[in-house]
Amino acid sequence: MNSTQHMHTATAIAHANIAIAKYWGKRDEQLNLPLFDSVAFGINELVTQTTATWTDEASEDALFIDGWHVPPQRIERMQRMMDIVRARKGWTKKCLLHSHNAFAHSSGLASSASGAAAAASAMSGAAGLDLSPTELSVLARHGSGSAARSIHAGWTRWHAGTSPDGSDSYAVQFAPPDHWPLDVFVVQLSTARKPVSSTECMKQCELSPFWQTYCAEASAAADIAQKAVMDRNFASLTAAAHHNAMMLHALVMSCPQPVCYFEPQTIAVIQKIFRMSTAIPVCCTIDAGPNVVVLCEEIACPFVKNEIMALDVPFIQTTIGGGAKITA
Ligand code: PMV
């Protein structure tokens, strides 16, 4: 962290995380409070690095993603985090964020999670606030719900909480990355911006005829997923991950204004993984986008890799990791 009289700067990194029991549905849109707990793992290769600078010399807050100046009307969520830091410090300083992704943003690879978590860490670090991981998780949640989980490495659970102010809605790590050495393949089928934002789509889903059924299932999903991970039970993990992801996409497709996040190749990858998963320890999940994240046991990794390569799709091979930290 660097400070001069007028300027305070820090750089942080954070990783994307992918949920196997997903956050889908809000009890408070302003505060990004979820209806249900969710469970996810951090992904080593999917990193965002963000430098935050607090200054008296800028006339407005600003966010640059990979050099692109994001229009001011689209940084409202980042400004909520900035406002929290400003209030804690009693500052009127503006905040400049320069963010770099090691992967395509807004394409269903959870860049909102790594982006908001890196921003929360950098802006609070630059301000000299020594926040606990729980406080950081709450701050990051204001930027993007799933970012609450990107503060921690390994397997995380975001507790929905019950407090109206969101003070008990934060993520915790329940197992470190080395708890279960699984291999991860991120199959990146599109780098295009997703057609409908997660927030917009979640609202639409409440109008689906399947909404109540979805809620009944989703309210139990985090317990089931966490148990599968704690027990290192791959068959249970597969059942939990496939059911949860397919339920979300079925819900999305059943909205009054249906959304289909899949590309044709998404189906090809899913079908292949589903077929293989009946014989070997491999499973997959898909966020609100076309890309597929595949998990497998080490023993199955060479075979799974060959099968993915045979589909001729771009992919990244990585491991479970993650966690946010200040780097400068
Ligand atoms: O954090 P948001 O608002 O981008 O929502 C993300 C929701 C999913 O990625 C689809 C699911 C999840 O739990 O991360």
Boltz pocket constraint, residues with backbone or C-beta under 6 A from the ligand:
constraints:
  - pocket:
      binder: B
      contacts: [[A, 17], [A, 18], [A, 19], [A, 21], [A, 22], [A, 23], [A, 24], [A, 38], [A, 110], [A, 112], [A, 113], [A, 144], [A, 145], [A, 146], [A, 147], [A, 198], [A, 199], [A, 287], [A, 288]]
      max_distance: 6.0
